[in-house]
Amino acid sequence: MERLDAFMARANAAYYASHDPFADFTTAPEISQAFGEVLGLWAAVTWQAMGSPKHVLLAEAGPGRGTLMADALRAIGRMVPDFAAALTVHLVETSPTLRAEQAARVPGAVWHDDVASLPAGPLLLLANEFLDALPIRQFRRRGEGWTEHFVADGALVEQPAEAPGLAAGEGEIVERCDVGHAIVAGLATRIAAHGGAALFIDYGPEHSAPGDSLQALRNGEPADPLVDPGMADLTAHVDFAGLAATARQAGAAVQGPVPQGVFLTRLGLVQRSGALARSRPPAGASAIMQAASRLIEPHAMGRLFKAMAVCHPGLPPLPGFSA
């Protein structure tokens, strides 16, 4: 028997070490090149708001195949060459398989096993669908007390637990991502001291709410997250409100969260997609615009996914977070 977060961490480590995750799901950078391009330019404008430091880390946590960073760097080099000259690229990735793909797309990058090992200095961090794969704990309210979920023989088992510091009604489940809070707290402390911003784009509610959000994808289909650990990708909804509170307690400012569709529309994703479409034959142009719609429309990814920035308190409203 092991606690749910330990089970999830072990299962995902095995999955990412032995599988191509993109056979099971498609992330925003793989849907449209405009996604990475507008995030690169978001980082460029944020760098300018920081006073254009001569040396800055441009990092990505959970960089997948390296598609987002490659698209971002192409747009940066074309539009903001001074930023391109100032930045060094750092990728936070543990999978040897994915590191090999990233190296082909982002030559010259420096790899790290965790966010805490990024070198000192001003930081701009991009993290798309990174937080959702971090292990969670689940607690259930039972009368005046609490239980916590453990996993044994492919099933959940409840064990008595201390109060998790979260609100819930009788029988309700609440989730807490201790690893996510530790990462955000560390980034917030660093950013408050040395400058910069971390942009998180992920899925989850804008406000904390009880409920079981643990899910699994196997061969592109929903699966039982407790069966055959290491054979499916396990994720859970991100508690943006809780992480924002953690960042503020550590001395950083927080902008957002705002729905992904609103954020990307403000960054000009539709216009960039239109420009790309104009150079394509009709079928290709239609595919580009359909990809943009998938990212921004509320019934697709536009509402469930949110964008939130943890940034230095001295920065002005950043692109995408103000109308």
Secondary structure as GFF3:
##gff-version 3
##sequence-region A 1 323
A	DSSP	beta_strand	2	3	.	.	.	ID=ss1
A	DSSP	alpha_helix	4	18	.	.	.	ID=ss2
A	DSSP	three_ten_helix	21	23	.	.	.	ID=ss3
A	DSSP	alpha_helix	28	31	.	.	.	ID=ss4
A	DSSP	alpha_helix	33	49	.	.	.	ID=ss5
A	DSSP	beta_strand	56	61	.	.	.	ID=ss6
A	DSSP	alpha_helix	67	79	.	.	.	ID=ss7
A	DSSP	alpha_helix	81	86	.	.	.	ID=ss8
A	DSSP	beta_strand	87	92	.	.	.	ID=ss9
A	DSSP	alpha_helix	96	105	.	.	.	ID=ss10
A	DSSP	beta_strand	110	112	.	.	.	ID=ss11
A	DSSP	three_ten_helix	115	117	.	.	.	ID=ss12
A	DSSP	beta_strand	123	128	.	.	.	ID=ss13
A	DSSP	three_ten_helix	131	133	.	.	.	ID=ss14
A	DSSP	beta_strand	137	142	.	.	.	ID=ss15
A	DSSP	beta_strand	145	152	.	.	.	ID=ss16
A	DSSP	beta_strand	155	161	.	.	.	ID=ss17
A	DSSP	beta_strand	173	176	.	.	.	ID=ss18
A	DSSP	alpha_helix	178	194	.	.	.	ID=ss19
A	DSSP	beta_strand	196	203	.	.	.	ID=ss20
A	DSSP	beta_strand	215	218	.	.	.	ID=ss21
A	DSSP	beta_strand	221	223	.	.	.	ID=ss22
A	DSSP	beta_strand	233	235	.	.	.	ID=ss23
A	DSSP	alpha_helix	240	249	.	.	.	ID=ss24
A	DSSP	beta_strand	253	259	.	.	.	ID=ss25
A	DSSP	alpha_helix	260	267	.	.	.	ID=ss26
A	DSSP	alpha_helix	269	278	.	.	.	ID=ss27
A	DSSP	alpha_helix	282	296	.	.	.	ID=ss28
A	DSSP	pi_helix	298	302	.	.	.	ID=ss29
A	DSSP	beta_strand	305	311	.	.	.	ID=ss30
###
